Amino acid sequence: MIFRFTPVVLFLFFSALFGVSILLLQVSYKSAKEALQFEQIEQLSRTHEIAQQYLNFRLKEARQSLLTIASVSNDETILTSSPNILKNTILDYALWFELEQGGVPVLKKTFGSPFEGAQTLLFKNEHWEIEQTPKGPALVIQIHVFSENENEDQPSNLIKGGIYLKNNFSLVHGLRSASHAYAHYIILENTVLVSSLSLEEGVEETARLVLEHKDPVFAELGEFFSGDILPLRLEDGQSGLYLVTVSTTQGSQNWQESFKQTILFGLFCSLIICICGTYFLHFWTHHSIRKLLDYATGVRMGRQDIRYKPGTIYEFNSVGKVIEEMVGELSEQSKYITDLFEAGNSPIISWDKDGTIRVVNNAMQRIFDLQSVDQIKSIDDFFKCYPHNDARKACEDALAGKTTAALETVTKNNGRTYYIVWSVTPLRDTQENVSGVICMGQDVTERRIAEGNLRLSSTVFDNTAEGIIITDHNAEIIDVNTAFSEITGFSREEVIGQNPRLMKSGRHSPKFYDEMWRKLNTNGFWQGEIWDRRKNGEEFPKWLSINACRNEKGKLTHYVAVFSDITDKKADEEKLEQLAHFDHLTGLPNRILFQDRLHTALARSRREKAHLAVLFVDLDRFKQINDTLGHRVGDLLLKEVSKRLLFSIREIDTVARLSGDEFTVILTDISSIEAVELIASRIVKSLGAPYFFEGHELFVSASVGIAIYPTDGENSVDLLRHADVAMYHAKEKGRNNYQFFNAAMNEKAQSQLSLANKLRVALNRKIIHPHYQLKVDTQLGKPVGLEALARWNDERGKPISPVHFIPVAEEHGLIARLGKSVLNQVCIQIRMWQDMDVEFGSVAVNLSAQQFRDANLLNDIKEAIEDNRIDPTSLEVEVTENMVMDDVEDAIRILNDIKEMGLKIAIDDFGTGYSSLSYLKRFPVDTLKIDRTFIRDLSIDNDDAAIVSAIVSMAQKLEINVVAEGVETQEQVEFLRSINCNVVQGFLYAKPCAGGEVPLVWHRMIEEFEE
């Protein structure tokens, strides 16, 4: 920007400063006001949200009370417990109906103060609605509770409850107490139903303005209260209610002070701007004068690179322009001389008779890395940096009047070597006296490099490991290197003048050579693998590259062939082929080669309309041997299994190792099913024989699945999959056998897969819930605890047995997720029972093997307990014998950690595993649960009775509690009591029920014992 110093300019400058100050004040005031209103809206929204959450919480509490009343089926229990439950809620009345056959509701009991006509039922259940009553609008809900008792004659219940909204001061006071508002009005259809407000001045007026305008009311300067009207949203229903909220915010109290601070800040900014503006005016003036003076000084000192840079003051720029035009005319005259000097690529340096350097051109600076002439003041300084005796003597001779020509020097700079030939000539004045020296050089670096490369190429030609043949345009050999003789056995003298075909092996057809010469003549290059013959007659493979060489006119002059002996490389490729298609441990074909051979066999079978069989062989319990005795013994076992498999089949058949302990067999040209059975039986028998390794006698068995082409599949994928399905069926049959595939197996596999998919959906939707079965102390005559059991109903309400979905969950890796879901739901139920002061003892939760070994188990248990704030002693975990015996030391560590958290520990299904009594005393166990298989035949099987008696006696000596599972008859109870096993669990006393039914079943059980 360029300007003149005039009064108009100064007036405009200060006017702009004043305008900016006014704008700052306006923006500050507007920002403060908008910030205050935003803060008030945020405060009102938070207050309204707290009141709304409080109302929904109280409605949920009321609904839970109605559910508790509805789930009770005993009239006496209703009379004693239901009023208390209603009294602690916001419900004003409740009506209990019983639906008789045909769906006819019969009013059984009323609670609270229902209005006349309250027995009229609603059209929708599980939904809060507004109902007009003689006492004003009421918030009403109706709940239909179906009976879960197996007795179909048991009627279902219908419960209806309501809350009067008109003048319900306890409700609105609760809302205001929870939200800390200064006023709340509940409004329906522009009618105020009930209100609660503080007596402070301004609260009622703010509420009146909100009701009048139906918009937010903000606190202005000197005011403290703001208000708004927002809808009350119910989680289960559309209420149509609105809530007026009056609140205050700290911003309204500090707004006046903020405004004063804003005014002061704006004035301060205006002052700062004026000071800065004055400073900049001074700076611009001084800066322009300084530029003009610097330019004039540079011109006086003869600096060629200096240029005048215009400033901001017009008058100074005019003076600078005149000076610059004068300098430009002088510069043009000197530029012509300089361009001539710098035009060449030859280095030039000149100095006077005193040794002071006067001229150094760009080429000289580039070669010797001289950034400027000032870097070296004299020729002596130059030779200190680049010493050279011959060059120094030539320079001294030049000062004596002697010329030196063709002086070659070698200079290394920045990693590059320069070869320079110098001419050192004296300079003379008009009196022919030596006034200085000029030294001009010629860069011959490229020439010396080319000569060196030529010598290097000759050395490489004679010493390279690849054979090289050079022929003329007629393909007659004119030279070969040493490597050629070493590879072929022919000496240089034997092949000069010969055609390379003298080494022809005869393996390639004339067509091969015709194609080679065609590409060579077309493209000027050919490369490929070729077989030739050595002088001793031995054939060998080589990798050959041939280039056609042409002169500058494009005429063919030579052929150059470079080849290497690839005999060793071919051998390595064969080894890689072996590694790529064969298992490195057993030497059997791997999965890739197996698939290739199976595709080939299938193609042949289709063509010849023949049958073939695919066998899937899996070793039983191999992992146990591998983990116990180590991978070395496991590898030895796999090698021996491979040998036995090869011994068990025919030479035309294929055995492959897919992975781990899985093998496959391809049987071709099979004449009958009996032939396949014979080979499968031989495999099972052979692999089942004992193995002896490093002093160990080992036993493994094999499960074999068989699929037949084309009956069981027409492609490799189906055959292998069906053989795998048949193999798993063989394992289900007890292992150590073979099974042919059939459609039923596939249907079962598909069914399990479908069930697994449904299970994933059920877990996502959280529709798998725990049911609870009582544990009863027959001596005390009352329940003492519960066991949580997972229960699942499909989308049609039909129950899916745990016998079906638990194994599927384990097989598909869903059991840990299922266990965590059940654990969380149990902890939530315990929290509800504790809040309701319901007696339940302790609740046992089963842990699966996968869940027990999960690294997050302890954190999951801890989070479930802490999130629901339950007593850890009310929770018990059940593990099986086999789970803790898989890795005893790790199991003891996990159980001790669980015990330290305060939980109880029980071993489930005791007596069915392989636990050692020496380990049992190390486990921190509280309870042993005797498996139902021993309880079932107590009265008729003396062995079962003896085992149960021994378990009870042992547990009593170890001070461990005992629970008998599966008790279904009184005779079993009497026997168990006779051996001091008093705690039992079974259908004789109670079947599993939902959490809401537990208090009733518990109470009924106590009454039955009392009777």
Secondary structure as UniProt FT lines:
FT   HELIX           7..71
FT   HELIX           75..87
FT   STRAND          93..100
FT   TURN            101..103
FT   STRAND          104..112
FT   TURN            116..119
FT   STRAND          128..133
FT   TURN            134..135
FT   STRAND          136..145
FT   TURN            152..153
FT   STRAND          156..164
FT   TURN            166..167
FT   HELIX           169..179
FT   STRAND          183..188
FT   TURN            189..190
FT   STRAND          191..197
FT   TURN            201..202
FT   HELIX           203..213
FT   TURN            221..222
FT   STRAND          225..231
FT   TURN            235..236
FT   STRAND          241..248
FT   HELIX           250..300
FT   TURN            301..302
FT   HELIX           314..342
FT   STRAND          348..352
FT   TURN            353..354
FT   STRAND          356..360
FT   HELIX           362..367
FT   TURN            368..369
FT   HELIX           373..375
FT   HELIX           379..385
FT   HELIX           389..399
FT   TURN            400..401
FT   STRAND          404..413
FT   TURN            414..415
FT   STRAND          416..428
FT   TURN            430..431
FT   STRAND          434..443
FT   HELIX           445..463
FT   STRAND          467..472
FT   TURN            473..474
FT   STRAND          477..480
FT   HELIX           482..488
FT   HELIX           492..495
FT   TURN            496..497
FT   HELIX           500..503
FT   HELIX           510..523
FT   STRAND          525..533
FT   TURN            535..536
FT   STRAND          539..550
FT   TURN            552..553
FT   STRAND          556..565
FT   HELIX           567..581
FT   TURN            584..586
FT   HELIX           591..608
FT   STRAND          612..620
FT   HELIX           622..629
FT   HELIX           631..648
FT   TURN            651..652
FT   STRAND          654..659
FT   TURN            660..661
FT   STRAND          662..667
FT   HELIX           673..688
FT   STRAND          691..693
FT   TURN            694..695
FT   STRAND          696..698
FT   STRAND          701..709
FT   TURN            710..711
FT   HELIX           716..732
FT   TURN            733..734
FT   STRAND          738..740
FT   HELIX           743..765
FT   STRAND          768..777
FT   TURN            778..781
FT   STRAND          782..793
FT   TURN            795..796
FT   STRAND          799..800
FT   HELIX           802..811
FT   TURN            812..813
FT   HELIX           815..835
FT   TURN            836..837
FT   STRAND          842..846
FT   HELIX           849..852
FT   TURN            855..856
FT   HELIX           857..868
FT   HELIX           872..874
FT   STRAND          875..880
FT   HELIX           881..886
FT   HELIX           888..900
FT   TURN            901..902
FT   STRAND          904..910
FT   HELIX           917..920
FT   TURN            921..922
FT   STRAND          927..930
FT   HELIX           932..935
FT   TURN            936..940
FT   HELIX           942..957
FT   TURN            958..959
FT   STRAND          961..965
FT   HELIX           970..978
FT   TURN            979..980
FT   STRAND          983..985
FT   TURN            987..989
FT   HELIX           995..997
FT   HELIX           998..1010
//
